[in-house]
């Protein structure tokens, strides 16, 4: 894999992680509004959210996120 292909793959993965994190937070918000914080779905989404946040934290630690993307 060339360096350019590798960079493109990283950027694609980063975008997917960010989008999945946002979508998961949105789904959790809707479930919370319905009073379903204790449901299995909500708890699974919480686990997914934590995984995405950990991945993004690793990107931050290694300086791989632009400043505007960190918020």
MOJO-V530294 format. One record per backbone hydrogen bond with DSSP energy under -1.0 kcal/mol. CO is the residue of the C=O (numbers start at 1). NH is the residue of the N-H. E is the energy in kcal/mol with one decimal. If there is no record, write none. Layout:
# MOJO-V530294
co->[CO:CO]
nh->[NH:NH]
e->[E:E]
This chain:
# MOJO-V530294
co->[2:3:4:5:6:7:8:9:10:11:12:13:14:15:16:17:18:19:20:21:22:23:24:25:26:27:28:29:30:31:32:36:39:40:41:42:43:44:45:46:47:48:49:50:51:52:53:54:55:56:57:58:59:60]
nh->[6:7:8:9:10:11:12:13:14:15:16:17:18:19:20:21:22:23:24:25:26:27:28:29:30:31:32:33:34:36:35:39:43:44:45:46:47:48:49:50:51:52:53:54:55:56:57:58:59:60:61:62:64:63]
e->[-2.5:-2.4:-2.4:-2.5:-2.4:-2.7:-2.3:-2.5:-3.0:-2.2:-2.1:-2.5:-2.4:-2.6:-2.7:-2.3:-2.3:-2.6:-2.5:-2.4:-2.1:-2.4:-2.5:-2.1:-2.1:-2.2:-2.6:-2.2:-1.1:-2.7:-1.7:-1.4:-2.1:-2.3:-2.5:-2.3:-1.9:-2.3:-3.0:-2.4:-2.0:-2.6:-2.7:-2.3:-2.1:-2.5:-2.2:-1.9:-1.9:-2.1:-2.6:-1.8:-3.3:-1.9]
